[in-house]
Amino acid sequence: MTKIDKSSKLRSMKHKDIINKWASRSELAKDLDVKGSRVDKWYLRNSIPSEFWNDIILSAKKRNIAINHMDIIKAVKGKAA
């Protein structure tokens, strides 16, 4: 039987973590064609509105950032826990 090291478990991403994948919040804002202050609010609330999820995934792909829909959904579920 293999012993599982709990410290090595990957924690689920938070929306802040997703936002931090970009070089800056202003870069993410530019990619999404929104004001930087809007992305700052998402960061502070740790919540990205669902209407931006697809655009975030597309932007991430263009920048070779590893994010998918499941990462965003898990971040929402983790917030509710």
Secondary structure, DSSP 8 states (H G I E B T S, - for coil): -----GGGS-----HHHHHTTSS-HHHHHHHHTS-HHHHHHHHHHT---GGGHHHHHHHHHHTT----HHHHHHHHHHHH-
